[in-house]
Amino acid sequence: MTQAAPSYVILGATGGVGSALTRRLALSGARLVIAGRDEERLAGLAAETGAIPQRFDATELADVERCVNVAVERHGTVDGVVNCVGSLLLKPAHLTTMEDWNAVLATNLTSAFVTVRAAVRAMMGHGGAIVLVSSAAARVGLANHEAIAAAKAGVTGLVVAAAASYASHGIRVNCVAPGLVRTPLTARLTASAAGLKTSSAMHPLGRVGEPEEVASALAWLLDPAQSWLTGQTLGVDGGLATVRPRASA
C-alpha cells in the first residue's frame, strides 16, 4: 500500500520565506494548504504549486483553525504546520509607541501561539510537527530591536513549553532563528548597495541570508526523519547570534 504524501499547512505562505518553503515542499510532493493576506499572490502561488489557498488573519484563532481544518477535511490529516508570519520594527524603546508594541506582539507572538493551539488540537491523536520562526535578535543584543526581540524571544519560550506539553502526544515543536534574510520585508535594509554592505558585515559569514536557506531549515524540521528532535531553536543566521570572527591580521 502506497503511503500518502504528507499534509502540511503553511501560514504566511506569500512572504519571501513562506513562498520558498511552499515551492520546496510542493516539489517534494507534499499536499499543501497555504494561507496569507494577499489574495492575488496567494492565488498565483496556489496555481503554481497546486496548494489549497486560504486568505486569513494570522492573529485570529478562528482563521488559523479554519486553515488547519481545511487540511484535515481535504487530506484526511495534517502532519505539520509552519508559521512564517512576521514583521520587522527597528526602533529603540523610547520611540516605540504602544501601537507599535501591540502590533509587533500580535503579528509575531500571538500568531505563533494561535498556531500552536490550533495545530495541537488537530495532531493530538497521531502526532506531527509544528515549526515557528524566531529571530537572531532574540539571542543576541541588537540595537533598536527591543519590540521585535521581545516578541521573538517569546516565540522561543513558547517552543520549549509546548514541546514539553505535547511530547507525549508525539507532537514535535521547534523553530528557526534567522538573521537578516533578503525578502520583500527587509528590502529597505538590503535594496541599496550601502545598506546591503552594512547588513552583510554584521554576519560573520559576510552576507545576508536567502529565503531558500531558511526554507530548507524549516523543511528539515518538518521532516519525520527528525523524529527525535523537539524543543529546539535552530540558528540560521550566518553566525550572527553566536560567532565572533577572528580579527583580520
N, C-alpha and C positions, 0 to 999 in steps of 0.2 A: 504494500500500500504506500503510495507516494505521500510524503509529509507535506502539508500545506505550507506555503510561503509565510513568513512571519507577518504579523499585522501590527503596524506602528502608527501612532498619532504624532504629528509634528506641529507644535504650536509656535507661531511666529515664523511660519514657513516662507514668507515673502521677503524676509530680510536677507542680508548677504550670506550669513552662515546658514540660516534655515533653508534657503533655496539650494545652496551647495549640498546640504545634507539630504534634501528631498531628491535631488538628481542622483546622488551616490546610492541611496537606498533603492530608488526605482531601478537603477541599473543592476542591482543585486537580485531583483525580482520580488522585493517586498511589496506587500499590499499596504497602501498608504491612505490615511486621512490627513489632509493638510489644512491648517487654519491660519487666517490672517485678517487684517483690516482692509487692505487694498483689494477691492473686488476684481479690478482689471488685471493686476499682477497675479492674483490668486488663480483666476481663470486661465491665464496664459500658462502658468506653471502646471496646473492640473492637466491641461491639454497636452503639454509636453511630456509629462511623466505618467499619465494615467491615474493620478491620485484623485481622491474624492475631496473636493474643496468645501470648506465651511468658513463663512465670514463670522468673526467673533470678537468679543471684548475679553482680553486676557485676564482682566481683573475681576470678571464676573463668574462666580462659581457655576451658575446655571449654564453659561455659554460653554465653559470648559467641559462640564459634564455632558453636554449635548454632543460635543466633538468626540469624546470617548465613547459615548453610547452609539454614535453612528458607526464607529469601527466595530463594535460588538455586534450590532444589527447586520451590517453588511458583510463582515468577515467571520462572524461567529465567536470571535475572541479579540483581545488586544494583548499583545506581547510586550509592547514598550511604548512609553510616552516620553517625548523630549520637549522641553520648554526652551525655545531660543529667543523668547521675548526679552527686550532690554531697552535701556535708554542711556544717554550719556549727558551728565551735567558737570561742568567744570567751573565751580565757584567755591571760594572759601566760605566757611560757616557764616561769617558776619554779613555776607552778601547774598546768602541763600534765603529766600523768602519761605514762609510756611507753605505757600502754594507749591513752590519748587520741591520742598521736602516731601510733602504728601504725594506729589506726582511721582517722584522717584521711588518712594516706598511702594506705591500701588503697582507701578509698572514692573518693578524688579523683584520685590519680596512678596507682595500679596499674590501676584500671578504665579509665583513659584509654589506658594502654599496651596492655592486652589488646585494647581496641577497635581500635587501630591494627594490631596484629599480626593479628587475625582478619580485619579488613576488607581489608588489602592483599593477603592471600592469595586472596581472592575476586575482587579487582579487577585483578589483575596482567595479565590478558590483554586487558582492554578499557578500563581507566581508571575513574575515578569520583571521588567527593568524600567526604572524612572531615571532620567538624566536631566539635570538642571545646569544652568550656566551662572557661575560666579564671576570673579574678576581677579586679576593680579593685584588690583588696587585694594582688595580685601586682605591681602597677605603681606604687603609692604607699604610703608607710608609714602604717598604721593601727594604733593601739594595740590590744593584746590579740588580734592576728590572726597570731601567729607561725607556728603549725602550718598553718593554712589558707593563709596567704600562701606559705609554702614549698612546699606541695603544688601550689598553683595556678601558682606560678612554674615548677615542674617541668613542668606541662602546656604552658606557652608554649615551654619549651625542647624538649619532645618534638615540638611542632608544627613548629618550624623544621628540626629534624633530619630528621624523617620527610618533610617537604616536599622536602628536598634528596635524600633516598634514593630517593624514588619518583616524582619529577617525570618521569623518562624513561619511566615506565610510564603516563603520563597520569593519575596519581593526585594530586589536589589535597588538601592538608591545611591547614586553617585553624581558628581558634577565635574565640569571642566572650569578652569580659571584662566581665561585668555589674557594676554597682553593686548596691545593695540593691534587691531586687525583692520585691514583695508576693506571697508564696506561703505555703503551709502551713509550710514550713521556717523562714520568717522571722517567723512570726506573733508570737512573743514579743517581737519588736522593733517590730512595726507595729500590733499589735492595740489598744494603748491610745492615747489621744489624745496623751499626753505622749511616748510612745515614737515615735509617727509624726512628731510635730513635730520631735523631736531628729534622727531619721533623715533627714527631708526636708531639714533645714537643712544637712546635710553635703554635699548635692549642689547644685552651682551652679544647676541649673535649678529648684531649690526643691521637689522632690518625689522620692519613691521611684519605681522603675520598676514596670511591669505585665508579667505573663508574656507577653502578646501582643507586646509590644515586643521582647523578646528572641527570641521565636519567629520574628518577622518577619526578624530579622537572620540567624538560623540557616537559615531557608528560602532567604534570598538567597544565602548562601554555598553551599548545596547546588545551587542552580540552575546548569545547564550554561552559562547565559548568562555566568556569571562564570568562563569557561574559562581566563582569563589571570591568575587570582588564586590564589596559593598561598603558604604560609608566613606568613600574616598573622594578627595578633590585632586584632580589631575591638572597640573600647571602646564598650559600650552601657551607659553609666553616669551619664547626666545631667551629664557633665563632671567627675565625682569625681576621676578619676586625673590629669587634665591641665589643668583650668581653675581659675583663682583669680579669682572675680569682683571687679570694682572695688568698693571700699567705698562704701556709701551716703553721699551728702553730708549 
